[in-house]
């Protein structure tokens, strides 16, 4: 069980303001971000692999 003094700082960030190096809650570290005409493609390091996740442009992400 996590104690309240052990919880990481949680932030909500609009996807257009996100930067490489942040850790996305339950996903992993953001390595790269690519803006496309209809979405943002995020390349995330997850389980020692690079994975691509696509998000709509109006998305708010949770970072830790």
Secondary structure, 3 states (H helix, E strand, C coil): CCCHHHCCCCEEEEHHHCCCCCEECCCEEEEEEEECCCEEEEEEEECCEEEEEEEECCCEEEEC
